[in-house]
Amino acid sequence: MHNSILILGATASGKTKLAANLAAQYNGEIISADSRQVYKELIIGAGKDYDEYIVNETNIKYHVIDVTSIENTYYLKDFVLDAANAFEQIIQCKKLPIICGGTGLYLDALLKNLERINIPENLDFRKSIEHEAIETLRQRVLEKNKTYNFNFDLLSKKRLIRALEILDFTEKNATVFTQKNIDIKPLILGLNCNAGIRRKKITERLKYRLNTGLIEEVETLLKNGFTKDKLLFLGLEYKFMAMYLCGKISMTEAENKLEIAIHQFAKRQATWFRKMERDGFEINWIDANQDFETILAEAKNIITLKFLPVSS
């Protein structure tokens, strides 16, 4: 029997709006599963659409947003702990937990009830392998991971290097995974855009963000002492705007490269969701190309049919 709802989808698919409206309908609170929304200083580039948490003049409570500073390293184990605490608190208040996000590693950790310990960064190890081709790194991860069967993102070179760092640490230390005493059994709703409409939404959203303070946000972060390297690590909007502001590329280049990078990110998200289905998780897909009222009605219909504890 389900005890929560999970809403996933690629970037710009409308997850937050759907989650907030379902929370208003079913007396719920939202747990964010977004790796950049945890940072207090990131707003526009991290897609914190605070207005979407207001439904019919009611503020929908959210969790695991604005929980730390980008001065700190926020590990997967930190997210699992924060999300678990939020989940238990929501249940104790007799409300419905609604998990919302598109960060595959976060979703994987919650669904598989696993916690990764705080494995330290090993800069020397990273430097020793960063010159290797992505396919070589991927094969090394696949070979080493046969012993442990951990779940890694195999698409990003940065993630592959981190995976090898974890595997290297694991070979020399105690077990990396421990059971987390939390039982999350969500009904999973997925918002699915066709590629053409997804590209259009991404392009429109990027232009909106550029026109409503994204550049100024990154400029302020740099002025407040956060280094270019830190912003490069945060990726996407922060990476390319930092490169522009530091004179490495032109604004036209930054915008074009950023748009391409976001499209590639959305494709990686879609690949991760297909992997989740192969791992046995049922995702109830909803066509996100429809008008919002139709999307909401379809979501409520799925909940009525499949989520027995919930009633309108």
Backbone as CSV, one residue per row, in Angstrom:
resi,resn,N_x,N_y,N_z,CA_x,CA_y,CA_z,C_x,C_y,C_z
1,MET,0.852,-1.200,0.000,0.000,0.000,0.000,0.887,1.249,0.000
2,HIS,0.536,2.225,-0.830,1.332,3.459,-0.921,1.168,4.317,0.340
3,ASN,2.263,5.014,0.696,2.170,5.946,1.820,2.615,7.352,1.438
4,SER,2.841,7.572,0.141,3.310,8.874,-0.332,3.131,8.943,-1.846
5,ILE,3.365,10.140,-2.379,3.338,10.343,-3.830,4.681,10.903,-4.242
6,LEU,5.187,10.454,-5.368,6.440,10.976,-5.918,6.152,11.498,-7.322
7,ILE,6.536,12.744,-7.579,6.337,13.350,-8.894,7.700,13.616,-9.507
8,LEU,7.932,13.022,-10.669,9.211,13.212,-11.351,8.962,13.640,-12.792
9,GLY,10.028,14.062,-13.428,9.951,14.498,-14.818,11.186,15.295,-15.140
10,ALA,11.433,15.477,-16.418,12.607,16.243,-16.839,12.442,17.712,-16.466
11,THR,13.539,18.444,-16.496,13.510,19.863,-16.178,12.500,20.589,-17.062
12,ALA,11.783,21.554,-16.482,10.792,22.381,-17.174,9.510,21.632,-17.519
13,SER,9.267,20.490,-16.886,8.058,19.712,-17.198,6.849,20.114,-16.358
14,GLY,7.055,20.927,-15.318,5.929,21.398,-14.508,5.696,20.619,-13.230
15,LYS,6.746,20.005,-12.682,6.612,19.152,-11.494,6.124,19.923,-10.269
16,THR,6.714,21.078,-10.010,6.397,21.819,-8.787,4.938,22.253,-8.755
17,LYS,4.445,22.757,-9.865,3.058,23.216,-9.924,2.097,22.066,-9.649
18,LEU,2.377,20.906,-10.243,1.516,19.747,-10.015,1.603,19.302,-8.559
19,ALA,2.808,19.237,-8.017,2.985,18.799,-6.626,2.238,19.713,-5.664
20,ALA,2.345,21.027,-5.875,1.691,21.977,-4.977,0.175,21.857,-5.049
21,ASN,-0.353,21.685,-6.245,-1.805,21.560,-6.385,-2.320,20.255,-5.780
22,LEU,-1.556,19.182,-5.909,-1.952,17.921,-5.280,-1.850,18.024,-3.760
23,ALA,-0.845,18.742,-3.282,-0.712,18.941,-1.837,-1.915,19.706,-1.294
24,ALA,-2.373,20.707,-2.046,-3.550,21.469,-1.628,-4.797,20.582,-1.621
25,GLN,-4.891,19.679,-2.575,-6.060,18.808,-2.698,-6.102,17.726,-1.622
26,TYR,-4.914,17.191,-1.274,-4.866,16.002,-0.420,-4.186,16.241,0.930
27,ASN,-4.148,17.496,1.371,-3.568,17.812,2.684,-2.119,17.310,2.769
28,GLY,-1.328,17.712,1.798,0.045,17.233,1.725,1.089,18.306,1.961
29,GLU,2.319,17.851,2.129,3.492,18.726,2.182,4.537,18.166,1.224
30,ILE,5.370,19.039,0.698,6.289,18.653,-0.370,7.706,18.454,0.169
31,ILE,8.337,17.377,-0.288,9.761,17.123,-0.034,10.477,17.281,-1.364
32,SER,11.337,18.263,-1.468,12.066,18.496,-2.722,13.203,17.484,-2.879
33,ALA,13.339,16.963,-4.103,14.458,16.073,-4.434,15.245,16.706,-5.573
34,ASP,15.770,17.890,-5.299,16.525,18.659,-6.289,17.869,19.048,-5.675
35,SER,18.945,18.678,-6.330,20.278,18.808,-5.730,20.767,20.243,-5.589
36,ARG,20.155,21.195,-6.283,20.615,22.577,-6.152,19.683,23.423,-5.298
37,GLN,18.450,22.980,-5.121,17.527,23.766,-4.319,17.829,23.681,-2.825
38,VAL,18.745,22.798,-2.431,19.139,22.732,-1.015,19.941,23.965,-0.609
39,TYR,20.548,24.672,-1.573,21.449,25.780,-1.247,20.693,27.101,-1.138
40,LYS,20.878,27.797,-0.023,20.155,29.028,0.263,20.434,30.131,-0.761
41,GLU,21.673,30.207,-1.239,22.057,31.322,-2.102,21.566,31.185,-3.546
42,LEU,21.160,29.985,-3.937,20.756,29.747,-5.322,19.242,29.874,-5.438
43,ILE,18.798,30.773,-6.283,17.354,30.996,-6.396,16.895,30.858,-7.851
44,ILE,17.233,31.823,-8.678,16.723,31.824,-10.055,17.289,30.645,-10.847
45,GLY,18.609,30.454,-10.785,19.234,29.369,-11.535,18.841,27.994,-11.039
46,ALA,18.450,27.907,-9.764,18.039,26.618,-9.195,16.550,26.354,-9.398
47,GLY,15.847,27.312,-9.993,14.438,27.102,-10.291,13.535,27.091,-9.080
48,LYS,13.858,27.909,-8.079,12.989,27.979,-6.894,11.811,28.900,-7.190
49,ASP,10.761,28.305,-7.691,9.562,29.072,-8.028,8.654,29.117,-6.798
50,TYR,9.032,29.982,-5.854,8.308,30.045,-4.575,6.816,30.320,-4.767
51,ASP,6.477,31.107,-5.790,5.074,31.453,-6.015,4.219,30.214,-6.292
52,GLU,4.837,29.167,-6.832,4.070,27.972,-7.164,3.638,27.177,-5.920
53,TYR,4.228,27.528,-4.771,3.832,26.870,-3.521,2.647,27.579,-2.864
54,ILE,2.069,28.540,-3.566,0.857,29.213,-3.090,-0.289,28.775,-3.999
55,VAL,-1.255,28.047,-3.434,-2.386,27.529,-4.204,-3.667,28.016,-3.549
56,ASN,-4.458,28.766,-4.326,-5.715,29.329,-3.794,-5.465,30.095,-2.497
57,GLU,-4.409,30.905,-2.525,-4.016,31.769,-1.403,-3.568,30.989,-0.169
58,THR,-3.291,29.698,-0.342,-2.785,28.872,0.762,-1.321,28.542,0.510
59,ASN,-0.476,28.722,1.518,0.940,28.383,1.398,1.142,26.893,1.635
60,ILE,1.689,26.213,0.650,1.986,24.792,0.771,3.367,24.644,1.412
61,LYS,3.441,23.875,2.478,4.723,23.712,3.172,5.659,22.819,2.372
62,TYR,6.931,23.217,2.308,7.932,22.419,1.593,9.134,22.163,2.486
63,HIS,9.882,21.108,2.139,11.033,20.665,2.923,12.230,20.414,1.998
64,VAL,13.425,20.424,2.590,14.708,20.168,1.909,14.953,21.187,0.800
65,ILE,14.570,22.412,1.076,14.889,23.571,0.240,15.511,24.610,1.166
66,ASP,16.607,25.239,0.736,17.287,26.264,1.552,17.778,25.710,2.878
67,VAL,18.410,24.539,2.850,18.844,23.913,4.099,20.332,24.109,4.397
68,THR,21.107,24.583,3.414,22.538,24.756,3.652,23.080,25.845,2.736
69,SER,24.345,26.200,2.940,25.008,27.209,2.110,25.923,26.522,1.092
70,ILE,26.163,27.197,-0.025,27.103,26.623,-1.000,28.542,26.663,-0.474
71,GLU,28.732,27.256,0.687,30.043,27.158,1.340,30.302,25.718,1.782
72,ASN,29.228,24.954,1.964,29.333,23.591,2.476,29.166,22.572,1.360
73,THR,29.714,21.389,1.567,29.469,20.272,0.665,28.270,19.502,1.188
74,TYR,27.272,19.342,0.347,26.036,18.644,0.733,26.062,17.273,0.075
75,TYR,26.252,16.238,0.903,26.399,14.884,0.380,25.050,14.199,0.228
76,LEU,25.060,13.092,-0.489,23.847,12.299,-0.656,23.294,11.872,0.703
77,LYS,24.176,11.510,1.634,23.721,11.098,2.968,22.992,12.234,3.682
78,ASP,23.401,13.482,3.421,22.727,14.626,4.035,21.305,14.749,3.503
79,PHE,21.168,14.552,2.193,19.828,14.604,1.616,18.941,13.500,2.189
80,VAL,19.469,12.271,2.247,18.667,11.146,2.756,18.195,11.438,4.176
81,LEU,19.098,11.960,5.011,18.727,12.264,6.404,17.674,13.361,6.459
82,ASP,17.872,14.435,5.684,16.913,15.540,5.691,15.554,15.090,5.158
83,ALA,15.581,14.307,4.079,14.324,13.834,3.496,13.607,12.862,4.433
84,ALA,14.386,11.991,5.090,13.796,11.031,6.027,13.148,11.743,7.208
85,ASN,13.839,12.737,7.734,13.277,13.501,8.857,11.989,14.217,8.443
86,ALA,12.020,14.796,7.234,10.829,15.499,6.741,9.677,14.526,6.547
87,PHE,9.971,13.361,5.982,8.948,12.346,5.732,8.276,11.935,7.047
88,GLU,9.085,11.649,8.050,8.542,11.215,9.342,7.720,12.318,9.995
89,GLN,8.198,13.557,9.865,7.474,14.693,10.450,6.115,14.877,9.773
90,ILE,6.074,14.749,8.460,4.817,14.908,7.721,3.824,13.810,8.106
91,ILE,4.325,12.574,8.188,3.465,11.450,8.567,2.905,11.647,9.974
92,GLN,3.757,12.106,10.891,3.316,12.325,12.277,2.216,13.379,12.355
93,CYS,2.249,14.334,11.436,1.216,15.385,11.396,-0.027,14.924,10.633
94,LYS,-0.026,13.622,10.260,-1.157,13.022,9.531,-1.414,13.735,8.208
95,LYS,-0.318,14.086,7.554,-0.404,14.692,6.232,0.242,13.758,5.205
96,LEU,0.075,14.084,3.940,0.569,13.245,2.854,1.923,13.754,2.353
97,PRO,2.993,12.954,2.429,4.282,13.368,1.855,4.222,13.292,0.325
98,ILE,4.608,14.392,-0.324,4.676,14.428,-1.785,6.111,14.788,-2.156
99,ILE,6.841,13.811,-2.665,8.232,14.002,-3.068,8.248,14.528,-4.491
100,CYS,9.022,15.565,-4.737,8.998,16.215,-6.049,10.409,16.569,-6.475
101,GLY,10.849,16.051,-7.627,12.177,16.426,-8.094,12.649,15.567,-9.253
102,GLY,13.807,15.969,-9.783,14.341,15.260,-10.934,15.786,14.854,-10.796
103,THR,16.338,14.912,-9.563,17.720,14.481,-9.356,17.736,12.968,-9.147
104,GLY,18.222,12.249,-10.164,18.136,10.796,-10.172,18.749,10.125,-8.961
105,LEU,19.932,10.565,-8.520,20.593,9.947,-7.377,19.766,10.103,-6.107
106,TYR,19.135,11.261,-5.950,18.301,11.501,-4.771,17.096,10.564,-4.782
107,LEU,16.435,10.471,-5.930,15.271,9.596,-6.039,15.667,8.146,-5.802
108,ASP,16.793,7.750,-6.370,17.273,6.373,-6.231,17.525,6.038,-4.764
109,ALA,18.151,6.971,-4.043,18.472,6.738,-2.634,17.206,6.573,-1.800
110,LEU,16.175,7.359,-2.096,14.924,7.253,-1.343,14.178,5.966,-1.684
111,LEU,14.084,5.659,-2.968,13.301,4.501,-3.391,13.936,3.185,-2.956
112,LYS,15.264,3.156,-2.919,15.943,1.911,-2.567,16.341,1.866,-1.097
113,ASN,15.896,2.899,-0.328,16.066,2.867,1.124,17.528,2.701,1.528
114,LEU,18.406,3.465,0.856,19.837,3.351,1.120,20.424,4.694,1.505
115,GLU,21.462,4.637,2.295,22.167,5.853,2.708,23.650,5.671,2.413
116,ARG,24.223,6.605,1.696,25.660,6.551,1.409,26.410,7.382,2.451
117,ILE,27.423,6.792,3.060,28.146,7.527,4.081,28.955,8.654,3.448
118,ASN,29.392,9.562,4.284,30.108,10.747,3.827,31.516,10.362,3.388
119,ILE,31.648,10.007,2.135,32.953,9.603,1.607,33.738,10.858,1.242
120,PRO,34.910,11.035,1.799,35.662,12.268,1.562,36.140,12.393,0.113
121,GLU,36.306,13.622,-0.310,36.863,13.860,-1.640,38.361,13.551,-1.616
122,ASN,38.840,12.974,-2.697,40.256,12.638,-2.827,40.779,13.325,-4.078
123,LEU,41.286,14.551,-3.906,41.681,15.367,-5.054,42.832,14.746,-5.836
124,ASP,43.754,14.099,-5.131,44.878,13.451,-5.822,44.370,12.311,-6.705
125,PHE,43.433,11.544,-6.172,42.862,10.437,-6.951,42.139,10.979,-8.180
126,ARG,41.369,12.056,-7.997,40.633,12.644,-9.119,41.589,13.108,-10.220
127,LYS,42.662,13.792,-9.798,43.621,14.296,-10.791,44.292,13.158,-11.554
128,SER,44.468,12.025,-10.880,45.156,10.896,-11.521,44.324,10.247,-12.625
129,ILE,42.987,10.494,-12.618,42.145,9.828,-13.630,41.372,10.803,-14.513
130,GLU,41.465,12.122,-14.226,40.613,13.061,-14.951,40.966,13.175,-16.436
131,HIS,42.181,12.735,-16.817,42.580,12.809,-18.226,42.004,11.664,-19.047
132,GLU,41.471,10.639,-18.388,41.000,9.455,-19.101,39.705,9.742,-19.851
133,ALA,39.522,9.066,-20.963,38.317,9.239,-21.773,37.095,8.744,-21.015
134,ILE,35.940,9.330,-21.302,34.720,8.976,-20.580,34.382,7.500,-20.733
135,GLU,34.623,6.920,-21.905,34.299,5.509,-22.102,35.210,4.613,-21.263
136,THR,36.483,5.017,-21.129,37.421,4.262,-20.288,36.968,4.298,-18.832
137,LEU,36.569,5.486,-18.376,36.082,5.626,-17.002,34.833,4.773,-16.786
138,ARG,33.939,4.794,-17.777,32.700,4.023,-17.657,32.993,2.531,-17.518
139,GLN,33.909,2.022,-18.333,34.248,0.603,-18.266,34.893,0.246,-16.930
140,ARG,35.715,1.159,-16.401,36.352,0.914,-15.103,35.295,0.837,-13.994
141,VAL,34.303,1.741,-14.051,33.234,1.719,-13.049,32.450,0.409,-13.141
142,LEU,32.076,0.021,-14.356,31.295,-1.200,-14.536,32.041,-2.422,-14.012
143,GLU,33.345,-2.482,-14.257,34.145,-3.628,-13.819,34.277,-3.649,-12.290
144,LYS,34.651,-2.504,-11.706,34.851,-2.442,-10.260,33.539,-2.631,-9.487
145,ASN,32.433,-2.179,-10.089,31.157,-2.184,-9.389,30.496,-3.562,-9.358
146,LYS,31.081,-4.536,-10.054,30.508,-5.890,-10.034,30.460,-6.451,-8.616
147,THR,31.421,-6.038,-7.800,31.483,-6.540,-6.427,30.396,-5.936,-5.549
148,TYR,30.040,-4.656,-5.814,29.177,-3.928,-4.888,27.763,-3.688,-5.412
149,ASN,27.629,-3.589,-6.736,26.322,-3.341,-7.366,25.685,-2.045,-6.861
150,PHE,26.509,-0.995,-6.725,25.983,0.313,-6.378,25.284,0.913,-7.599
151,ASN,24.457,1.923,-7.360,23.769,2.611,-8.454,24.482,3.927,-8.755
152,PHE,25.101,4.003,-9.915,25.839,5.196,-10.310,25.277,5.762,-11.611
153,ASP,25.415,7.084,-11.754,25.125,7.745,-13.023,26.333,7.515,-13.932
154,LEU,26.128,6.833,-15.054,27.232,6.478,-15.950,27.350,7.424,-17.140
155,LEU,26.586,8.521,-17.133,26.536,9.387,-18.308,27.459,10.602,-18.204
156,SER,27.739,11.041,-16.997,28.525,12.249,-16.795,29.953,11.895,-16.371
157,LYS,30.941,12.550,-16.985,32.335,12.275,-16.619,32.590,12.630,-15.164
158,LYS,32.023,13.739,-14.709,32.188,14.146,-13.303,31.651,13.073,-12.365
159,ARG,30.488,12.509,-12.709,29.881,11.475,-11.870,30.674,10.173,-11.938
160,LEU,31.238,9.867,-13.098,32.042,8.659,-13.231,33.300,8.745,-12.364
161,ILE,33.930,9.918,-12.362,35.119,10.115,-11.525,34.745,9.964,-10.049
162,ARG,33.599,10.547,-9.661,33.134,10.406,-8.270,32.828,8.940,-7.955
163,ALA,32.245,8.228,-8.911,31.941,6.804,-8.705,33.216,6.018,-8.436
164,LEU,34.259,6.275,-9.212,35.532,5.571,-9.010,36.162,5.968,-7.677
165,GLU,35.971,7.219,-7.280,36.455,7.684,-5.981,35.762,6.906,-4.859
166,ILE,34.445,6.720,-4.994,33.667,5.961,-4.005,34.121,4.506,-3.973
167,LEU,34.285,3.910,-5.150,34.690,2.504,-5.222,36.089,2.302,-4.651
168,ASP,36.991,3.244,-4.929,38.350,3.163,-4.390,38.323,3.232,-2.866
169,PHE,37.506,4.156,-2.331,37.377,4.291,-0.878,36.779,3.020,-0.275
170,THR,35.765,2.482,-0.953,35.069,1.302,-0.442,35.993,0.100,-0.345
171,GLU,36.874,-0.042,-1.342,37.805,-1.169,-1.328,38.738,-1.111,-0.127
172,LYS,38.985,0.093,0.386,39.961,0.272,1.459,39.304,0.472,2.828
173,ASN,37.980,0.595,2.846,37.304,0.935,4.102,36.075,0.053,4.318
174,ALA,35.301,0.440,5.316,34.118,-0.354,5.669,33.011,-0.162,4.641
175,THR,31.907,-0.857,4.826,30.787,-0.828,3.908,30.289,0.601,3.693
176,VAL,29.970,0.904,2.465,29.560,2.255,2.111,28.079,2.491,2.345
177,PHE,27.276,1.453,2.229,25.835,1.623,2.376,25.336,1.021,3.678
178,THR,24.425,1.697,4.311,23.747,1.169,5.496,22.253,1.378,5.318
179,GLN,21.472,0.524,5.930,20.031,0.680,5.837,19.577,1.922,6.608
180,LYS,18.654,2.637,6.030,18.048,3.790,6.692,16.644,3.387,7.110
181,ASN,16.311,3.594,8.377,15.039,3.101,8.907,13.891,4.023,8.502
182,ILE,13.525,3.946,7.239,12.398,4.723,6.735,11.774,3.939,5.595
183,ASP,10.463,3.879,5.596,9.753,3.036,4.633,8.945,3.921,3.691
184,ILE,9.555,4.275,2.563,8.885,5.122,1.581,8.367,4.232,0.457
185,LYS,7.035,4.225,0.305,6.412,3.418,-0.754,5.497,4.325,-1.570
186,PRO,6.072,5.061,-2.506,5.269,6.074,-3.191,4.527,5.554,-4.428
187,LEU,3.413,6.212,-4.705,2.799,6.120,-6.015,3.564,7.116,-6.883
188,ILE,4.138,6.646,-7.977,5.004,7.504,-8.790,4.239,8.049,-9.991
189,LEU,4.196,9.374,-10.094,3.620,10.056,-11.250,4.751,10.701,-12.040
190,GLY,4.762,10.496,-13.349,5.798,11.084,-14.189,5.202,12.025,-15.212
191,LEU,5.809,13.202,-15.373,5.375,14.152,-16.393,6.263,13.974,-17.623
192,ASN,5.643,13.664,-18.743,6.380,13.308,-19.945,6.110,14.312,-21.062
193,CYS,7.158,15.009,-21.514,7.060,15.938,-22.644,7.691,15.292,-23.873
194,ASN,7.114,15.517,-25.057,7.851,15.081,-26.244,9.031,16.023,-26.449
195,ALA,10.017,15.557,-27.168,11.297,16.266,-27.264,11.141,17.685,-27.788
196,GLY,10.288,17.867,-28.800,10.122,19.195,-29.400,9.549,20.198,-28.429
197,ILE,8.492,19.809,-27.727,7.857,20.727,-26.765,8.763,20.954,-25.567
198,ARG,9.483,19.902,-25.157,10.429,20.060,-24.051,11.494,21.093,-24.401
199,ARG,12.017,21.028,-25.621,13.028,22.003,-26.054,12.450,23.417,-26.027
200,LYS,11.206,23.559,-26.493,10.564,24.880,-26.514,10.402,25.422,-25.093
201,LYS,9.965,24.566,-24.169,9.783,24.999,-22.777,11.110,25.403,-22.149
202,ILE,12.152,24.619,-22.417,13.472,24.919,-21.860,13.972,26.255,-22.380
203,THR,13.824,26.489,-23.690,14.275,27.736,-24.303,13.529,28.931,-23.719
204,GLU,12.204,28.812,-23.598,11.397,29.908,-23.057,11.749,30.196,-21.602
205,ARG,11.958,29.130,-20.821,12.288,29.322,-19.413,13.660,29.966,-19.250
206,LEU,14.625,29.563,-20.077,15.964,30.140,-19.997,15.919,31.633,-20.313
207,LYS,15.194,32.010,-21.361,15.089,33.431,-21.710,14.446,34.220,-20.580
208,TYR,13.427,33.623,-19.962,12.759,34.295,-18.848,13.732,34.517,-17.688
209,ARG,14.511,33.493,-17.374,15.458,33.622,-16.266,16.547,34.647,-16.558
210,LEU,17.023,34.670,-17.793,18.038,35.650,-18.170,17.499,37.072,-18.067
211,ASN,16.205,37.232,-18.309,15.591,38.560,-18.281,15.088,38.966,-16.899
212,THR,15.156,38.037,-15.948,14.603,38.353,-14.612,15.619,38.172,-13.497
213,GLY,16.911,38.353,-13.823,17.897,38.446,-12.748,18.909,37.335,-12.616
214,LEU,18.957,36.382,-13.559,19.919,35.285,-13.438,21.355,35.786,-13.459
215,ILE,21.663,36.668,-14.392,23.037,37.187,-14.501,23.411,37.937,-13.229
216,GLU,22.482,38.745,-12.738,22.732,39.516,-11.508,22.921,38.588,-10.311
217,GLU,22.181,37.492,-10.276,22.325,36.540,-9.172,23.730,35.962,-9.138
218,VAL,24.228,35.554,-10.293,25.570,34.967,-10.351,26.627,36.029,-10.052
219,GLU,26.405,37.235,-10.546,27.324,38.340,-10.275,27.430,38.598,-8.774
220,THR,26.294,38.559,-8.073,26.272,38.757,-6.623,27.028,37.646,-5.909
221,LEU,26.870,36.408,-6.367,27.587,35.284,-5.754,29.094,35.494,-5.869
222,LEU,29.551,35.929,-7.038,30.983,36.184,-7.234,31.456,37.332,-6.338
223,LYS,30.654,38.384,-6.242,31.014,39.532,-5.401,31.056,39.158,-3.928
224,ASN,30.239,38.161,-3.542,30.189,37.732,-2.135,31.273,36.713,-1.788
225,GLY,32.178,36.482,-2.725,33.340,35.657,-2.414,33.276,34.209,-2.836
226,PHE,32.175,33.801,-3.465,32.105,32.421,-3.948,32.910,32.332,-5.245
227,THR,33.820,31.392,-5.306,34.778,31.350,-6.405,34.149,30.857,-7.707
228,LYS,34.827,31.181,-8.804,34.376,30.699,-10.110,34.361,29.174,-10.127
229,ASP,35.369,28.552,-9.519,35.427,27.085,-9.499,34.216,26.494,-8.791
230,LYS,33.772,27.142,-7.711,32.590,26.662,-6.989,31.354,26.737,-7.875
231,LEU,31.231,27.838,-8.613,30.073,27.997,-9.485,30.143,27.039,-10.670
232,LEU,31.353,26.776,-11.157,31.507,25.795,-12.240,31.036,24.425,-11.778
233,PHE,31.327,24.086,-10.514,30.919,22.796,-9.969,29.399,22.686,-9.899
234,LEU,28.711,23.802,-9.624,27.250,23.782,-9.527,26.593,23.547,-10.886
235,GLY,27.309,23.834,-11.945,26.849,23.468,-13.278,25.795,24.380,-13.877
236,LEU,25.447,24.062,-15.127,24.388,24.713,-15.894,24.404,26.239,-15.756
237,GLU,23.312,26.839,-15.273,23.207,28.298,-15.256,24.389,28.953,-14.553
238,TYR,24.808,28.391,-13.428,25.880,29.004,-12.645,27.226,28.857,-13.343
239,LYS,27.438,27.745,-13.977,28.686,27.504,-14.701,28.855,28.489,-15.861
240,PHE,27.860,28.587,-16.718,28.034,29.385,-17.937,27.933,30.880,-17.671
241,MET,27.110,31.279,-16.698,27.067,32.702,-16.355,28.371,33.140,-15.679
242,ALA,28.964,32.252,-14.873,30.258,32.566,-14.253,31.341,32.695,-15.320
243,MET,31.316,31.804,-16.314,32.300,31.889,-17.400,32.152,33.207,-18.164
244,TYR,30.912,33.642,-18.373,30.671,34.914,-19.056,31.167,36.084,-18.202
245,LEU,30.798,36.099,-16.941,31.152,37.223,-16.070,32.659,37.312,-15.823
246,CYS,33.341,36.162,-15.928,34.809,36.157,-15.755,35.535,36.390,-17.081
247,GLY,34.789,36.676,-18.142,35.391,37.024,-19.426,35.890,35.855,-20.235
248,LYS,35.480,34.648,-19.902,35.959,33.467,-20.632,35.206,33.251,-21.947
249,ILE,33.925,33.624,-21.969,33.114,33.488,-23.170,32.196,34.700,-23.288
250,SER,31.652,34.928,-24.485,30.726,36.038,-24.693,29.342,35.665,-24.177
251,MET,28.476,36.660,-24.070,27.113,36.395,-23.605,26.383,35.493,-24.596
252,THR,26.580,35.722,-25.883,25.934,34.879,-26.895,26.396,33.434,-26.759
253,GLU,27.718,33.263,-26.581,28.262,31.910,-26.383,27.681,31.271,-25.128
254,ALA,27.635,32.047,-24.050,27.139,31.521,-22.782,25.698,31.045,-22.921
255,GLU,24.877,31.861,-23.566,23.467,31.501,-23.726,23.312,30.252,-24.594
256,ASN,24.051,30.206,-25.702,23.949,29.052,-26.604,24.441,27.767,-25.945
257,LYS,25.603,27.845,-25.284,26.163,26.658,-24.627,25.272,26.197,-23.487
258,LEU,24.703,27.152,-22.748,23.832,26.810,-21.631,22.569,26.114,-22.126
259,GLU,21.984,26.627,-23.193,20.768,26.012,-23.723,21.037,24.565,-24.156
260,ILE,22.156,24.343,-24.835,22.524,22.992,-25.256,22.720,22.094,-24.038
261,ALA,23.412,22.619,-23.010,23.692,21.832,-21.803,22.403,21.444,-21.077
262,ILE,21.414,22.351,-21.031,20.150,22.039,-20.359,19.397,20.962,-21.131
263,HIS,19.414,21.051,-22.459,18.769,20.006,-23.268,19.430,18.649,-23.014
264,GLN,20.755,18.643,-22.932,21.477,17.385,-22.666,21.143,16.852,-21.282
265,PHE,21.018,17.761,-20.324,20.650,17.370,-18.959,19.265,16.722,-18.940
266,ALA,18.321,17.300,-19.668,16.963,16.747,-19.727,16.975,15.341,-20.333
267,LYS,17.819,15.140,-21.333,17.938,13.800,-21.936,18.490,12.803,-20.924
268,ARG,19.468,13.230,-20.131,20.031,12.334,-19.114,18.975,11.985,-18.060
269,GLN,18.149,12.978,-17.702,17.077,12.694,-16.750,16.130,11.632,-17.307
270,ALA,15.757,11.783,-18.579,14.846,10.818,-19.197,15.463,9.420,-19.200
271,THR,16.762,9.343,-19.452,17.461,8.056,-19.423,17.417,7.453,-18.026
272,TRP,17.591,8.282,-17.006,17.553,7.802,-15.616,16.172,7.248,-15.285
273,PHE,15.115,7.935,-15.738,13.760,7.470,-15.437,13.483,6.125,-16.117
274,ARG,14.008,5.948,-17.328,13.850,4.646,-18.002,14.571,3.557,-17.213
275,LYS,15.722,3.906,-16.637,16.459,2.947,-15.808,15.636,2.568,-14.579
276,MET,14.965,3.535,-13.978,14.121,3.257,-12.821,13.042,2.233,-13.185
277,GLU,12.462,2.396,-14.371,11.436,1.443,-14.805,12.033,0.055,-15.010
278,ARG,13.244,0.003,-15.568,13.905,-1.295,-15.735,14.206,-1.929,-14.385
279,ASP,14.420,-1.097,-13.362,14.683,-1.608,-12.013,13.404,-2.049,-11.301
280,GLY,12.265,-1.921,-11.980,11.021,-2.448,-11.418,10.073,-1.439,-10.821
281,PHE,10.370,-0.136,-10.936,9.480,0.879,-10.382,8.445,1.291,-11.431
282,GLU,7.184,1.246,-11.047,6.111,1.640,-11.963,5.957,3.157,-11.952
283,ILE,6.120,3.765,-13.120,5.907,5.208,-13.255,4.626,5.414,-14.055
284,ASN,3.666,6.105,-13.462,2.395,6.409,-14.131,2.574,7.714,-14.907
285,TRP,2.804,7.594,-16.208,3.153,8.751,-17.017,1.912,9.562,-17.393
286,ILE,2.079,10.876,-17.342,1.043,11.828,-17.756,1.632,12.716,-18.844
287,ASP,0.891,12.945,-19.884,1.345,13.797,-20.985,1.411,15.245,-20.513
288,ALA,2.625,15.779,-20.390,2.816,17.140,-19.880,2.584,18.199,-20.949
289,ASN,2.260,17.785,-22.172,1.999,18.747,-23.243,0.571,19.292,-23.178
290,GLN,-0.262,18.710,-22.313,-1.654,19.137,-22.183,-1.756,20.388,-21.319
291,ASP,-2.944,21.007,-21.298,-3.155,22.141,-20.398,-3.143,21.636,-18.958
292,PHE,-2.832,22.544,-18.024,-2.591,22.123,-16.647,-3.815,21.478,-16.010
293,GLU,-5.006,21.977,-16.278,-6.207,21.405,-15.660,-6.392,19.940,-16.059
294,THR,-6.046,19.621,-17.308,-6.140,18.230,-17.766,-5.093,17.365,-17.072
295,ILE,-3.875,17.893,-16.929,-2.801,17.173,-16.226,-3.222,16.886,-14.791
296,LEU,-3.748,17.908,-14.119,-4.175,17.756,-12.721,-5.302,16.726,-12.609
297,ALA,-6.243,16.772,-13.526,-7.363,15.819,-13.497,-6.864,14.391,-13.691
298,GLU,-5.909,14.200,-14.613,-5.352,12.857,-14.846,-4.611,12.355,-13.607
299,ALA,-3.847,13.256,-12.970,-3.109,12.875,-11.760,-4.086,12.450,-10.664
300,LYS,-5.154,13.210,-10.475,-6.144,12.884,-9.446,-6.847,11.564,-9.757
301,ASN,-7.073,11.301,-11.024,-7.704,10.043,-11.414,-6.808,8.852,-11.083
302,ILE,-5.512,8.977,-11.365,-4.557,7.910,-11.035,-4.513,7.687,-9.535
303,ILE,-4.518,8.782,-8.782,-4.482,8.680,-7.319,-5.737,7.971,-6.810
304,THR,-6.903,8.319,-7.371,-8.162,7.690,-6.956,-8.131,6.181,-7.230
305,LEU,-7.572,5.805,-8.372,-7.552,4.392,-8.754,-6.503,3.586,-8.013
306,LYS,-5.347,4.198,-7.714,-4.208,3.412,-7.245,-3.736,3.731,-5.832
307,PHE,-4.183,4.824,-5.276,-3.692,5.223,-3.965,-4.849,5.170,-2.976
308,LEU,-5.130,3.990,-2.456,-6.342,3.729,-1.680,-6.512,4.597,-0.437
309,PRO,-5.396,4.935,0.322,-5.627,5.704,1.554,-6.102,7.115,1.295
310,VAL,-5.922,7.635,0.042,-6.234,9.026,-0.229,-7.653,9.147,-0.775
311,SER,-8.383,10.140,-0.297,-9.700,10.420,-0.868,-9.850,11.922,-1.049
312,SER,-10.642,12.305,-2.044,-10.803,13.740,-2.346,-11.565,14.441,-1.225
